[in-house]
Amino acid sequence: MLVALAIRDIVIIEKLAIEFQPGLTVLTGETGAGKSILLDSLSLALGGRGDAALVRAGAEQGDVTAVFSVPADHPARARLADAGIDAADGDLILRRVQGRDGRSRAFVNDQPVSAALARDVGALLVEIHGQHDERALIAASGHRALLDAFDNLGGLAERVRLAHATWRSADAAVAGLRTQIAEAAREADYLRAALDELSRLKPEADEEDGLAERRAAMMRAEKIAGDLAEAHETVAGAASPIPTLASLARRLERKATAAEGLLDATVAALGRALDGLGDAERALEAALATANFDPAELERIEERLFALRAAARKHNVAVSALPALLDKMSADLAALESGEERLAALEKEAIAARARYDAEAAALSKKRKAAGKRLEKAVAAELPALKLERAEFMVRIDTDTARASETGADDVAFLVRTNPGSEPGPLMKVASGGELARFLLALKVALADRGSAATLVFDEIDTAVGGAVADAIGARLARLAEHVQVLSVTHAPQVAARAGAHMLVQKRPLRAGVVTELTPLDTPRRREEIARMLAGATVTDEARAAADRLIRGAA
């Protein structure tokens, strides 16, 4: 409910702070005293359209703050949480600052928010209704939700929403698999040929690096193999100096004793030379063995490497990705071959999901039609006392399974007929201003606190009605206030007499103009104000007595 409203520098309001109570609160006062300004200020705090003209003359900006006490599970808190605003507990404080330059800023619990978010939250907290306020019509798009709220059909409506989501998800799965099968079928021949080619190639992980390294080593060996062979031939071949040197060394060794040391150095040098040549021969043989390669093997390696790289270029992947590509092609072909079977299973699931949705939607439609009849009767019971005895309120429900949606297959609209024999139509087109307000009140009373914000504001819905009708309006506002907080701007003493709280709106002159003030009325002043509403400018004892009777009668 609305707990408090603080206004500063709005139109002719200099500074005003109001505290509100549950139940029915009325605001009365002379025409032009500023009652509508109070509602405009509240609307501004709730995210309504800003306007530089709202700023009081001489001020740079106006400011409106509305404080609400709401439960922890209130939808307004959820809407704020969705927007990233922390408002999990405590009061909700909506504030709007309007500048003379036309710019305005909105805040919720001192956190800046967009005007759109403030408007969404405000709509969940307060409904403002008046003769010329289209919001009072309750837009046709919301009639279905109101009917569901009237008969507590929220649980069944949620089941319909979930069934619809399941069905649409199953349909999407079917469509996706059909597309996949169609795409695979168009590429089936290519897929089979490519899969056959890669299967024969049998690419292995990291195969390219191993082949490239082996090929490089063999090519390096090929380049030095000839030099090694020539060196080996020189050292150990037919023209090798080893046999000649060995023979010479043996002859000199036999003569060395007779030469008395003359040949010792030569024999030793020849021995070292023979040892060195032997080492060279063995080293050359080892190098030849290492560098030895099979040209046929090199050819096989090169053919394999080139085949892998050609396949990679063909499929526009790296050689290392060929094994994964082979697996994917195998899976795609398997999916193609098993797709029809899986498609049949998914189609069966989608059909079952649609059947479950249809059953839930049909049950909801049946409930809605029964609820529509009860709502018609409830509203009709309120109309005679509101001087709408010749009028008729209708709930039209058109059911079409072809337009199945998450809300069901029903299109719900509230229609009225103000005169017998005339065509029923939407409230806005058929009812006059006064009729519209009274139809709205009858509907709100029938709905009580279902499908309604916690605070309802009625702006002069008793305009141009007589005493009996005004009394009926007051009685229904009081009944409505048993379920929700009701604020009513009124000129009808019969309405004012039924209020739990009464506030008087007055102008006070200043040197530079006038300002609006608001005064809570105690019982004596309340009687005097109701007497003024009855008598006009001159309050008589008869008017005071009549005011007393109204107050006692409303108690």
C-alpha positions as CSV (number, residue, x, y, z in Angstrom):
1,M,0.0,0.0,0.0
2,L,1.0,3.7,-0.4
3,V,2.4,4.8,3.0
4,A,3.5,8.3,2.3
5,L,3.7,10.9,-0.5
6,A,6.1,13.9,-0.4
7,I,5.8,16.7,-3.0
8,R,8.0,19.7,-3.4
9,D,7.7,22.5,-6.0
10,I,5.1,20.9,-8.2
11,V,2.8,23.4,-9.9
12,I,1.3,25.3,-6.9
13,I,2.5,22.8,-4.3
14,E,5.4,24.3,-2.4
15,K,6.0,21.5,0.1
16,L,3.6,18.8,1.1
17,A,4.0,15.6,3.0
18,I,1.1,13.1,3.3
19,E,0.8,9.9,5.3
20,F,-1.8,7.3,4.2
21,Q,-3.6,4.5,6.0
22,P,-5.2,1.3,4.8
23,G,-8.9,1.4,3.7
24,L,-10.7,4.2,2.0
25,T,-9.2,7.7,2.0
26,V,-11.0,10.6,0.4
27,L,-9.6,13.9,-0.8
28,T,-12.1,16.8,-1.0
29,G,-11.9,20.5,-1.6
30,E,-13.1,23.3,-3.9
31,T,-12.6,23.0,-7.6
32,G,-9.1,24.2,-8.5
33,A,-7.7,23.6,-5.0
34,G,-5.1,21.2,-6.4
35,K,-6.6,17.8,-6.0
36,S,-5.7,16.8,-9.5
37,I,-2.2,18.1,-9.0
38,L,-1.8,15.6,-6.2
39,L,-2.7,12.8,-8.6
40,D,-0.5,14.2,-11.3
41,S,2.4,14.3,-8.7
42,L,1.7,10.6,-7.7
43,S,1.6,9.7,-11.4
44,L,4.9,11.4,-12.0
45,A,6.5,9.4,-9.1
46,L,5.1,6.2,-10.7
47,G,6.9,6.8,-14.0
48,G,4.3,9.0,-15.7
49,R,5.3,11.5,-18.4
50,G,7.4,14.3,-17.2
51,D,6.9,17.9,-18.2
52,A,8.8,21.1,-17.4
53,A,5.4,22.8,-16.9
54,L,5.0,20.8,-13.7
55,V,7.8,22.7,-11.9
56,R,6.5,25.4,-9.6
57,A,7.2,29.0,-10.8
58,G,10.5,30.2,-9.4
59,A,11.9,26.8,-8.7
60,E,14.6,25.0,-10.8
61,Q,13.2,21.5,-10.2
62,G,10.3,19.7,-8.6
63,D,10.5,16.5,-6.6
64,V,8.0,13.7,-5.7
65,T,8.6,10.8,-3.5
66,A,6.2,7.9,-2.9
67,V,6.8,5.3,-0.2
68,F,5.1,1.9,-0.4
69,S,5.0,-1.0,2.0
70,V,4.7,-4.3,0.1
71,P,5.3,-7.9,1.0
72,A,8.6,-9.7,0.1
73,D,7.0,-11.7,-2.7
74,H,5.3,-8.7,-4.4
75,P,5.7,-8.7,-8.2
76,A,7.3,-5.2,-8.1
77,R,10.3,-6.6,-6.2
78,A,10.7,-9.3,-8.8
79,R,10.6,-6.8,-11.6
80,L,13.3,-4.7,-9.9
81,A,15.4,-7.8,-9.3
82,D,15.2,-8.6,-13.0
83,A,16.5,-5.2,-13.7
84,G,19.4,-5.6,-11.2
85,I,18.0,-3.3,-8.6
86,D,18.3,-4.5,-5.0
87,A,14.9,-4.2,-3.3
88,A,14.5,-7.5,-1.6
89,D,13.2,-6.1,1.7
90,G,12.0,-2.9,3.4
91,D,9.8,-0.2,1.9
92,L,9.9,0.6,-1.8
93,I,10.6,4.3,-2.4
94,L,9.9,5.7,-5.8
95,R,11.3,9.2,-6.4
96,R,11.1,11.5,-9.5
97,V,12.9,14.7,-10.0
98,Q,11.6,17.0,-12.8
99,G,13.8,19.8,-14.0
100,R,12.7,23.1,-15.5
101,D,14.8,22.2,-18.5
102,G,12.4,19.3,-19.3
103,R,14.8,16.6,-18.1
104,S,13.7,14.2,-15.4
105,R,15.4,11.5,-13.3
106,A,13.8,8.5,-11.7
107,F,15.0,6.6,-8.6
108,V,14.0,3.5,-6.7
109,N,15.4,3.2,-3.2
110,D,17.9,5.9,-4.2
111,Q,19.1,3.9,-7.1
112,P,18.8,5.6,-10.5
113,V,16.4,3.8,-12.9
114,S,14.9,4.5,-16.3
115,A,11.5,6.1,-16.5
116,A,10.3,2.9,-18.3
117,L,11.3,0.7,-15.3
118,A,9.7,3.2,-12.9
119,R,6.6,3.0,-15.0
120,D,6.6,-0.8,-14.9
121,V,7.0,-0.9,-11.1
122,G,4.5,1.9,-10.6
123,A,1.8,-0.1,-12.6
124,L,2.3,-3.0,-10.2
125,L,1.8,-0.8,-7.2
126,V,-0.9,1.6,-8.1
127,E,-3.9,1.8,-10.5
128,I,-5.2,5.3,-11.2
129,H,-8.7,5.4,-12.7
130,G,-10.8,8.3,-13.8
131,Q,-13.5,9.2,-16.3
132,H,-11.0,10.2,-19.0
133,D,-8.1,7.9,-18.1
134,E,-7.7,5.1,-20.6
135,R,-5.9,3.0,-18.1
136,A,-9.3,2.7,-16.3
137,L,-10.5,0.7,-19.3
138,I,-8.2,-2.1,-18.4
139,A,-6.7,-2.7,-21.9
140,A,-8.2,-5.6,-23.8
141,S,-4.8,-7.3,-23.7
142,G,-5.2,-7.7,-20.0
143,H,-8.8,-9.0,-19.9
144,R,-7.7,-12.7,-20.1
145,A,-5.4,-12.2,-17.1
146,L,-8.2,-10.5,-15.1
147,L,-10.6,-13.3,-15.8
148,D,-8.0,-15.9,-14.7
149,A,-7.4,-13.9,-11.5
150,F,-11.1,-13.6,-10.8
151,D,-11.5,-17.4,-10.8
152,N,-8.0,-18.3,-9.4
153,L,-7.0,-20.0,-12.6
154,G,-3.3,-19.1,-12.3
155,G,-2.2,-22.7,-11.6
156,L,-4.0,-24.1,-14.6
157,A,-2.8,-21.2,-16.8
158,E,0.8,-22.0,-15.7
159,R,0.3,-25.7,-16.7
160,V,-0.8,-24.5,-20.1
161,R,2.2,-22.3,-20.4
162,L,4.6,-25.1,-19.5
163,A,2.8,-27.5,-21.9
164,H,3.0,-25.0,-24.6
165,A,6.8,-24.6,-24.0
166,T,7.3,-28.3,-24.1
167,W,5.3,-28.7,-27.3
168,R,7.1,-25.8,-29.0
169,S,10.5,-27.3,-27.9
170,A,9.5,-30.7,-29.3
171,D,8.4,-29.0,-32.6
172,A,11.7,-27.2,-32.8
173,A,13.6,-30.4,-32.3
174,V,11.7,-32.1,-35.1
175,A,12.3,-29.1,-37.4
176,G,16.0,-29.1,-36.5
177,L,16.5,-32.8,-37.3
178,R,14.6,-32.5,-40.5
179,T,16.9,-29.7,-41.6
180,Q,19.9,-31.8,-40.6
181,I,18.7,-34.8,-42.5
182,A,17.9,-32.7,-45.6
183,E,21.4,-31.1,-45.5
184,A,23.0,-34.5,-45.0
185,A,21.0,-36.1,-47.8
186,R,22.1,-33.4,-50.3
187,E,25.7,-34.2,-49.4
188,A,25.3,-37.9,-49.0
189,D,27.2,-38.9,-52.2
190,Y,30.1,-36.6,-51.5
191,L,30.1,-37.6,-47.9
192,R,30.3,-41.3,-48.8
193,A,33.1,-40.7,-51.4
194,A,35.1,-38.5,-49.0
195,L,34.6,-41.0,-46.1
196,D,35.8,-43.9,-48.4
197,E,38.9,-41.9,-49.4
198,L,39.8,-40.9,-45.9
199,S,39.1,-44.4,-44.6
200,R,41.6,-45.9,-47.1
201,L,44.1,-43.2,-46.2
202,K,43.7,-44.0,-42.4
203,P,45.4,-40.8,-41.1
204,E,46.9,-41.0,-37.7
205,A,47.5,-38.4,-35.0
206,D,50.9,-36.6,-35.3
207,E,51.7,-38.7,-38.4
208,E,52.8,-35.8,-40.5
209,D,55.6,-34.7,-38.1
210,G,57.1,-38.2,-38.0
211,L,57.1,-38.7,-41.7
212,A,58.6,-35.2,-42.3
213,E,61.4,-35.8,-39.9
214,R,62.2,-39.2,-41.4
215,R,62.2,-37.8,-44.9
216,A,64.5,-35.0,-44.0
217,A,67.0,-37.3,-42.4
218,M,67.0,-39.6,-45.4
219,M,67.5,-36.7,-47.8
220,R,70.4,-35.5,-45.7
221,A,72.0,-38.9,-45.8
222,E,71.6,-39.1,-49.5
223,K,73.6,-36.0,-50.0
224,I,76.8,-37.3,-48.1
225,A,76.5,-41.0,-49.1
226,G,78.7,-40.6,-52.2
227,D,81.5,-38.8,-50.4
228,L,81.5,-41.5,-47.7
229,A,81.7,-44.3,-50.2
230,E,84.6,-42.6,-52.1
231,A,86.5,-42.1,-48.8
232,H,86.0,-45.7,-47.8
233,E,87.2,-46.8,-51.2
234,T,90.3,-44.8,-50.8
235,V,91.1,-46.0,-47.4
236,A,90.0,-49.6,-47.7
237,G,89.4,-50.3,-51.4
238,A,91.7,-51.8,-54.1
239,A,93.9,-48.8,-54.1
240,S,94.2,-48.7,-50.3
241,P,97.7,-47.8,-49.0
242,I,97.3,-50.0,-46.0
243,P,98.7,-53.3,-47.5
244,T,101.7,-51.4,-48.9
245,L,102.4,-49.6,-45.7
246,A,102.0,-52.8,-43.7
247,S,104.5,-54.7,-45.9
248,L,107.0,-51.8,-45.7
249,A,106.6,-51.7,-41.9
250,R,107.3,-55.4,-41.6
251,R,110.5,-55.2,-43.7
252,L,111.8,-52.3,-41.7
253,E,111.0,-54.0,-38.4
254,R,113.2,-57.0,-39.5
255,K,116.1,-54.7,-40.3
256,A,115.7,-52.4,-37.3
257,T,117.9,-54.6,-35.0
258,A,120.8,-54.4,-37.4
259,A,120.4,-50.7,-37.9
260,E,121.0,-50.1,-34.2
261,G,118.1,-47.7,-33.6
262,L,118.2,-45.9,-36.9
263,L,114.8,-47.2,-38.0
264,D,113.0,-47.2,-34.6
265,A,111.2,-43.8,-35.2
266,T,110.2,-44.7,-38.7
267,V,108.8,-48.1,-37.7
268,A,106.8,-46.4,-34.8
269,A,105.4,-43.7,-37.1
270,L,104.4,-46.3,-39.7
271,G,102.6,-48.2,-36.9
272,R,100.7,-45.1,-35.9
273,A,99.8,-44.4,-39.5
274,L,98.4,-48.0,-39.9
275,D,96.4,-47.6,-36.6
276,G,95.0,-44.3,-37.8
277,L,94.0,-45.7,-41.2
278,G,92.4,-48.6,-39.4
279,D,90.4,-46.3,-37.2
280,A,89.4,-44.2,-40.3
281,E,88.2,-47.4,-42.1
282,R,86.1,-48.5,-39.2
283,A,84.6,-45.0,-38.8
284,L,83.8,-44.8,-42.5
285,E,82.1,-48.2,-42.4
286,A,80.0,-47.1,-39.4
287,A,79.0,-43.8,-41.2
288,L,78.1,-45.7,-44.3
289,A,75.9,-48.1,-42.2
290,T,74.2,-45.1,-40.6
291,A,73.7,-43.2,-43.8
292,N,72.5,-46.2,-45.7
293,F,68.8,-45.8,-46.8
294,D,66.4,-47.6,-49.1
295,P,65.4,-45.2,-52.0
296,A,62.2,-47.2,-52.2
297,E,61.4,-46.4,-48.6
298,L,62.1,-42.7,-49.2
299,E,59.6,-42.9,-52.1
300,R,57.0,-44.6,-50.0
301,I,57.4,-41.9,-47.2
302,E,57.1,-39.1,-49.7
303,E,54.0,-40.6,-51.3
304,R,52.4,-41.0,-47.9
305,L,53.3,-37.5,-46.8
306,F,52.1,-35.9,-50.1
307,A,48.8,-37.9,-49.9
308,L,48.1,-36.7,-46.4
309,R,48.8,-33.1,-47.3
310,A,46.7,-33.3,-50.5
311,A,43.7,-34.6,-48.4
312,A,44.1,-31.8,-45.9
313,R,44.1,-29.2,-48.7
314,K,41.0,-30.8,-50.3
315,H,39.1,-30.6,-47.0
316,N,40.6,-27.3,-46.0
317,V,41.9,-28.6,-42.7
318,A,45.3,-29.2,-41.1
319,V,46.8,-32.6,-41.6
320,S,46.6,-33.1,-37.9
321,A,42.8,-32.6,-38.1
322,L,42.2,-35.4,-40.6
323,P,41.6,-38.1,-38.0
324,A,38.9,-35.9,-36.3
325,L,37.4,-35.2,-39.7
326,L,37.2,-38.9,-40.5
327,D,35.4,-39.4,-37.2
328,K,32.9,-36.6,-37.9
329,M,32.2,-37.9,-41.4
330,S,31.5,-41.3,-40.0
331,A,29.2,-39.8,-37.4
332,D,27.4,-37.7,-40.0
333,L,26.8,-40.6,-42.3
334,A,25.6,-42.7,-39.3
335,A,23.2,-39.8,-38.4
336,L,21.9,-39.7,-42.0
337,E,21.3,-43.4,-42.0
338,S,19.6,-43.4,-38.6
339,G,18.0,-40.0,-38.9
340,E,14.6,-41.2,-40.2
341,E,14.2,-43.5,-37.2
342,R,15.1,-40.7,-34.8
343,L,12.9,-38.3,-36.7
344,A,9.9,-40.6,-36.3
345,A,10.5,-40.8,-32.5
346,L,10.8,-37.1,-32.2
347,E,7.6,-36.5,-34.3
348,K,5.8,-38.9,-31.9
349,E,7.0,-36.9,-28.9
350,A,5.9,-33.7,-30.6
351,I,2.4,-35.1,-31.3
352,A,2.1,-36.3,-27.7
353,A,3.2,-32.9,-26.4
354,R,0.7,-31.1,-28.6
355,A,-2.0,-33.4,-27.3
356,R,-1.1,-32.6,-23.7
357,Y,-1.2,-28.9,-24.5
358,D,-4.6,-29.2,-26.2
359,A,-6.0,-31.1,-23.2
360,E,-4.7,-28.5,-20.8
361,A,-5.8,-25.6,-23.0
362,A,-9.3,-27.1,-23.4
363,A,-9.6,-27.5,-19.6
364,L,-8.6,-23.9,-19.2
365,S,-11.0,-22.7,-21.8
366,K,-13.9,-24.6,-20.1
367,K,-12.9,-23.0,-16.8
368,R,-12.7,-19.5,-18.3
369,K,-16.1,-19.8,-19.9
370,A,-17.7,-20.8,-16.6
371,A,-15.7,-18.0,-14.9
372,G,-16.9,-15.5,-17.5
373,K,-20.5,-16.3,-16.7
374,R,-19.9,-15.8,-13.0
375,L,-18.1,-12.5,-13.6
376,E,-21.0,-11.3,-15.8
377,K,-23.4,-12.0,-12.9
378,A,-21.1,-10.4,-10.3
379,V,-20.8,-7.2,-12.4
380,A,-24.5,-7.2,-13.3
381,A,-25.4,-7.3,-9.6
382,E,-23.6,-4.0,-9.1
383,L,-25.0,-2.1,-12.1
384,P,-28.6,-1.2,-10.9
385,A,-27.5,0.7,-7.9
386,L,-25.0,2.6,-10.1
387,K,-27.9,3.7,-12.3
388,L,-26.9,1.3,-15.0
389,E,-29.8,-1.0,-14.7
390,R,-30.4,-1.1,-18.5
391,A,-26.8,-1.8,-19.2
392,E,-25.2,-5.2,-19.7
393,F,-21.7,-6.4,-19.1
394,M,-20.4,-9.3,-21.2
395,V,-17.3,-11.5,-21.2
396,R,-16.7,-12.6,-24.8
397,I,-14.4,-15.7,-25.1
398,D,-13.4,-16.8,-28.6
399,T,-11.6,-20.1,-28.7
400,D,-9.5,-21.1,-31.7
401,T,-7.0,-23.9,-31.4
402,A,-5.3,-22.6,-34.6
403,R,-3.9,-19.6,-32.5
404,A,-2.7,-21.8,-29.7
405,S,-0.3,-19.8,-27.5
406,E,1.3,-20.0,-24.1
407,T,-1.8,-18.3,-22.7
408,G,-4.1,-20.9,-24.3
409,A,-6.4,-20.8,-27.3
410,D,-8.8,-18.1,-25.9
411,D,-9.2,-14.5,-26.9
412,V,-11.0,-12.7,-24.0
413,A,-12.6,-9.3,-24.2
414,F,-14.9,-7.4,-21.8
415,L,-17.9,-5.8,-23.7
416,V,-20.8,-3.6,-22.6
417,R,-24.2,-2.7,-23.9
418,T,-25.7,0.4,-22.4
419,N,-29.1,0.1,-24.0
420,P,-31.2,-3.0,-24.9
421,G,-31.0,-3.9,-28.6
422,S,-27.8,-2.0,-29.2
423,E,-24.6,-3.8,-30.3
424,P,-22.2,-4.6,-27.5
425,G,-18.8,-3.1,-27.8
426,P,-15.6,-2.2,-25.9
427,L,-16.0,0.1,-22.9
428,M,-14.1,3.0,-24.4
429,K,-16.3,3.1,-27.5
430,V,-19.7,2.4,-25.9
431,A,-19.8,4.0,-22.5
432,S,-19.9,7.7,-21.8
433,G,-17.4,9.2,-19.3
434,G,-19.7,8.7,-16.3
435,E,-20.8,5.3,-17.4
436,L,-17.3,4.3,-18.0
437,A,-16.2,5.1,-14.5
438,R,-19.2,3.3,-13.0
439,F,-18.7,0.2,-15.1
440,L,-15.1,0.2,-14.0
441,L,-16.1,0.5,-10.3
442,A,-18.6,-2.4,-10.7
443,L,-15.8,-4.5,-12.3
444,K,-13.3,-3.7,-9.7
445,V,-15.8,-4.5,-6.9
446,A,-16.5,-7.9,-8.6
447,L,-12.8,-8.6,-8.8
448,A,-12.1,-7.4,-5.3
449,D,-8.4,-7.8,-4.7
450,R,-7.9,-10.3,-7.6
451,G,-5.9,-9.0,-10.6
452,S,-5.5,-5.6,-8.9
453,A,-2.7,-3.4,-7.6
454,A,-2.6,-3.0,-3.9
455,T,-3.6,0.7,-4.2
456,L,-6.4,2.0,-6.3
457,V,-6.9,5.7,-7.0
458,F,-10.3,7.0,-8.3
459,D,-10.4,10.5,-9.7
460,E,-13.9,12.0,-9.4
461,I,-15.7,8.9,-10.7
462,D,-18.8,10.3,-9.0
463,T,-19.0,13.3,-11.2
464,A,-22.5,14.2,-12.6
465,V,-24.4,11.6,-10.6
466,G,-27.2,12.1,-8.1
467,G,-27.4,11.3,-4.4
468,A,-28.6,7.7,-4.6
469,V,-25.9,6.8,-7.2
470,A,-23.2,8.7,-5.3
471,D,-24.2,6.8,-2.2
472,A,-24.0,3.5,-4.2
473,I,-20.5,4.5,-5.4
474,G,-19.4,5.3,-1.9
475,A,-20.7,2.0,-0.6
476,R,-18.8,0.1,-3.3
477,L,-15.6,2.0,-2.7
478,A,-15.9,1.1,0.9
479,R,-16.4,-2.5,0.1
480,L,-13.4,-2.5,-2.3
481,A,-11.4,-0.8,0.5
482,E,-11.9,-4.0,2.6
483,H,-9.5,-5.8,0.2
484,V,-7.2,-3.0,-1.1
485,Q,-6.2,0.5,-0.3
486,V,-8.5,3.0,-2.0
487,L,-7.9,6.7,-2.5
488,S,-10.7,8.7,-4.0
489,V,-10.9,12.3,-5.1
490,T,-14.5,13.2,-4.8
491,H,-17.1,16.0,-4.8
492,A,-19.8,13.7,-3.5
493,P,-20.6,14.0,0.3
494,Q,-22.1,10.5,0.2
495,V,-18.7,9.1,-0.8
496,A,-16.8,11.3,1.7
497,A,-19.0,10.1,4.5
498,R,-17.9,6.5,4.0
499,A,-14.2,7.2,4.2
500,G,-11.9,5.9,7.0
501,A,-9.7,9.0,6.5
502,H,-10.6,12.4,5.1
503,M,-8.2,15.0,3.8
504,L,-9.0,18.5,2.8
505,V,-7.2,20.2,-0.1
506,Q,-7.1,24.0,0.0
507,K,-5.3,26.9,-1.5
508,R,-3.4,29.3,0.7
509,P,-2.6,32.8,-0.7
510,L,1.0,34.0,-0.7
511,R,2.5,37.3,-1.6
512,A,3.8,35.8,-4.9
513,G,0.7,33.7,-5.6
514,V,-1.0,30.7,-4.0
515,V,0.1,27.3,-2.7
516,T,-1.9,24.1,-2.2
517,E,-2.1,22.6,1.3
518,L,-3.6,19.4,2.6
519,T,-5.1,18.9,6.0
520,P,-6.2,15.7,7.6
521,L,-9.7,16.3,9.1
522,D,-10.8,15.2,12.6
523,T,-14.5,14.3,13.2
524,P,-15.8,17.9,13.8
525,R,-13.9,19.4,10.8
526,R,-14.9,16.4,8.7
527,R,-18.6,17.0,9.5
528,E,-18.1,20.7,8.5
529,E,-16.5,19.8,5.2
530,I,-19.3,17.3,4.3
531,A,-21.8,19.9,5.2
532,R,-20.1,22.4,2.9
533,M,-20.2,19.7,0.1
534,L,-24.0,19.4,0.8
535,A,-24.8,23.1,1.1
536,G,-22.3,25.0,-1.0
537,A,-20.8,28.3,0.1
538,T,-23.1,28.8,3.1
539,V,-23.1,26.0,5.6
540,T,-26.4,25.8,7.5
541,D,-27.4,23.8,10.6
542,E,-29.6,21.7,8.3
543,A,-26.5,20.9,6.2
544,R,-24.6,19.9,9.4
545,A,-27.4,17.7,10.5
546,A,-27.5,16.1,7.1
547,A,-23.8,15.6,7.3
548,D,-24.2,13.9,10.7
549,R,-26.9,11.6,9.2
550,L,-24.6,10.7,6.3
551,I,-21.7,9.9,8.6
552,R,-23.9,7.8,11.0
553,G,-25.5,6.0,8.1
554,A,-22.1,5.1,6.6
555,A,-20.8,3.7,9.9
